[in-house]
Amino acid sequence: MAKQPKQVTAYAKDIAASLAEKLQLPKKDAMTYVEVTINLIVEELTHGNKVSFSEIGTFKINDVKEKKHRNPKTGEAIIKPAHKKLKFTPSKSVKAKIN
């Protein structure tokens, strides 16, 4: 079986560097644009709004109900409280490129 290539993580600074190169901007300005964009996305999500980019996908917050679990070692019942969970659904074009 062929060895899969190691995944690389793209950080905000990497995206800002690419943005600066493509738009011929100073890296500092590009980093500011990336940070502002991320902050705006987070702000919308904290207000309960979905954030959708037709080319990428949709971010939204789901409510997760309280669940009862059992510790497999002790058998003790554990209740995991209700919480919110961030969900990302990729667009069809992103799914097609990945697969």
QUIJO-V566782 format. One record per residue. RES is the residue in one letter. PSI is psi in degrees with one decimal (none if undefined). OMEGA is omega in degrees with one decimal (999 if undefined). NEAR is the number of other ideal C-beta (glycine too) atoms within 10 Angstrom. Layout:
RES | PSI | OMEGA | NEAR
RES | PSI | OMEGA | NEAR
//
This chain:
M | 137.2 | -178.5 | 3
A | 143.5 | 179.1 | 4
K | 132.6 | 179.3 | 5
Q | 142.6 | 177.9 | 6
P | 147.0 | 180.0 | 6
K | 135.4 | 177.8 | 5
Q | 144.6 | 177.8 | 5
V | 137.6 | 178.6 | 7
T | 129.8 | 175.2 | 5
A | 117.4 | 179.3 | 9
Y | 167.2 | 180.0 | 10
A | -39.1 | -179.5 | 12
K | -32.2 | 177.6 | 12
D | -41.5 | 177.9 | 12
I | -41.0 | 178.2 | 16
A | -39.6 | 178.9 | 20
A | -41.8 | 177.2 | 16
S | -41.4 | 178.4 | 13
L | -44.3 | 179.3 | 17
A | -41.7 | -179.7 | 18
E | -46.1 | -176.7 | 11
K | -36.1 | -177.9 | 9
L | 2.8 | -179.6 | 10
Q | 53.7 | 177.9 | 7
L | 159.4 | 170.1 | 15
P | 143.0 | -178.5 | 9
K | -35.6 | -179.6 | 13
K | -43.5 | 178.8 | 9
D | -43.2 | 179.9 | 13
A | -39.9 | 178.5 | 21
M | -38.2 | 176.9 | 18
T | -43.7 | 178.8 | 13
Y | -43.3 | 179.7 | 15
V | -46.5 | -179.5 | 20
E | -42.8 | 179.4 | 12
V | -42.5 | 178.8 | 10
T | -46.6 | 179.1 | 13
I | -44.4 | 179.4 | 12
N | -39.2 | 178.3 | 10
L | -40.4 | 177.6 | 11
I | -48.2 | -179.8 | 14
V | -41.3 | 179.6 | 13
E | -45.5 | 178.4 | 11
E | -42.5 | 179.8 | 15
L | -39.4 | -179.7 | 16
T | -21.4 | 175.3 | 10
H | 4.5 | 177.5 | 8
G | 10.7 | -179.2 | 9
N | 149.9 | 170.9 | 13
K | 149.9 | 175.0 | 12
V | 119.3 | -174.1 | 17
S | 130.3 | 173.0 | 12
F | 115.6 | -174.1 | 11
S | -30.2 | -178.3 | 9
E | -20.3 | -173.6 | 7
I | -58.4 | -177.3 | 14
G | -164.6 | -174.6 | 16
T | 134.7 | 172.6 | 14
F | 136.7 | 173.7 | 18
K | 160.7 | 179.6 | 16
I | 127.2 | 175.7 | 17
N | 143.2 | 172.8 | 9
D | 130.4 | 177.8 | 8
V | 126.8 | -177.9 | 12
K | 159.9 | 175.0 | 8
E | 139.6 | -179.2 | 9
K | 146.7 | 175.1 | 11
K | 130.7 | 178.2 | 8
H | 170.0 | 177.2 | 10
R | 130.7 | 176.7 | 10
N | 118.8 | -176.3 | 9
P | -25.9 | -179.3 | 7
K | -43.6 | -174.2 | 6
T | -18.3 | -176.5 | 8
G | 1.6 | -178.5 | 7
E | 135.6 | 177.5 | 9
A | 134.6 | -179.6 | 9
I | 136.0 | 177.0 | 10
I | 120.3 | 176.0 | 9
K | 119.9 | -174.7 | 11
P | 159.3 | 175.1 | 8
A | 146.1 | 179.9 | 10
H | 176.2 | 178.4 | 11
K | 149.1 | -177.7 | 12
K | 134.2 | 177.5 | 9
L | 130.9 | 178.5 | 10
K | 136.7 | 174.8 | 11
F | 128.1 | 176.2 | 10
T | 114.6 | -179.0 | 13
P | 152.5 | 177.4 | 13
S | 166.4 | 179.0 | 15
K | -39.1 | -178.4 | 9
S | -36.8 | 177.4 | 12
V | -43.8 | 177.3 | 14
K | -42.5 | -179.2 | 11
A | -37.4 | 179.6 | 9
K | -33.3 | -178.6 | 9
I | -42.0 | -175.6 | 7
N | none | 999 | 5
//
